[in-house]
Amino acid sequence: MNEKLKEMREAWKNLYGSLFKWIVLSGVIGSLIGLIASGFSYAIVWATSFRQANPMIILGLPLGGLLIVWLYKITGQEKNSGTNLVLTVVRSDEEEVPGWVTPLILISTAITHLFGGSSGREGAALQFGASVGNVCAKYLHLNESDKKIIILASMSAAFSALFGTPMAAVVFPMEVISVGVMYYAALVPCVFSAFAAQGIALLLKVRTVTPPYLVESVPNFYSVDSIKAIILAIACALVGALFCIVLHNGEHYLKKWFPNPYVRVVAGAAGVIILYFALRTDAYLGLGTGVIQASFKETAGPQMFLLKMLFTALTLCAGFKGGEIVPSLFIGATLGSFMSTILAAPTDICAACGMVGVFCAVTNSPITSLLIAAELFGFNGMPFYCIVVAVSYLLSGYYSLYKEQKIVYSKTENKYVDKHTK
């Protein structure tokens, strides 16, 4: 009996010790990343405002691209695979995210936005979060298991501070690495780091990429509108898969046609500049949050989601930096907004469904998608979001923004597959 009590005391001691350790570590690291993310956010806001006030600065995009390629070359990071490297690090004991990644990705993303490249910033957030986490793990002499947990917590913190959705930020790093397997050992650290980072961002009045959107027109779920949601979900899956194909093939062919990275980045920049002057609009440059917000109020044109794909592919595949997540939301919102006319459904609910549907299709993260929907749009339309996310997840197949993402269990049957995405 005494032995059992001793074992219980020891077990409780370990549990409470672990809780205390992770609350302190994740709180401190979350606050640190919140500060870095806040500074980064203000830099992107300034870069965007300056570009909008001086539209001809887009002519400097090739020079900005050359600077980015040069920075990665002199720091020995020219082969850095970005977010794909982060996914590999969490699964492997052999790779790590160097400390150089933090200043590189922050500066390069700011340059991309200053000169008018079409990209996001959440991909950058995941990378610098993982980099800071890796450096902290080394400094604190954490073992390999704890290092991976602190990297996940750091990713949650960066995502939360910039995206403004802390609950989704908690789950996303745990869910996106290996689809079908959740890294629950990181739950407590991810929770505390995400909310600590968001607290710092709120304190510093950071403008998130995704402010809460008002979805007022929620139809009766038990009606023909639920069928319309399925149709919209099918469109989201197809468009999400197409976006992944365009990005991966774009990268492949640009490297094939322009083996020299300096020539490649100039070619991509030239493509963006030509499209900008041909279309005479800056709607597809930068983050595009203004277009996302407008999609909830007025119907988007059928060309908008396709053009955003093209602008983003030219930007990121050529060697500019940022991320694919906000462009995915742009594509989803404009797709849903456009589909509202075909489906004879409210524009706002269709735009919301489009956003989470395409996000789920390109990340294979259904739980995160539902949490994003709840935090951005509220719970009124949740039955529709559930349908769109579920159908989009299934029909998007094994495509993903991230080639190093793994699908552990089949999407169509109870079967272990453990395969890389396309």
Protein Blocks (a to p, Z undefined) as FASTA:
>chain_A
ZZmmmmmmmmmmmmmmmmmmmmmmmmmmmmmmmmmmmmmmmmmmmmmmmmmmmmmlmmmm
mmmmmmmmmmmmmnopmmpghjmmmmmmmmpmkbccdfklmmmmmmmmmmmmmnopacdf
klmmmmmmmmmmmmmmmmnopafklmmmmmmmmmmmmmmmmnopaklmmmmmmmmmmghi
acfklmmmmmmmmmmmmmmmmmnopacfbdcdddfbccdfbbcklmmmmmmmmmmmmmmm
mmmmmmmmmmmmmmmmmmplklmmmmmmmmmmmmmmmnopaklgcjllmmmmmmmmpccd
fklmmmmmmmmmmmmmnopacdfklmmmmmmmmmmmmmmmmnopafklmmmmmmmmmmmm
mnopaklmmmmmmmmnojmlmmmmmmmmmmmmmmnojadfblkbccfbafkbccdfkpad
ZZ
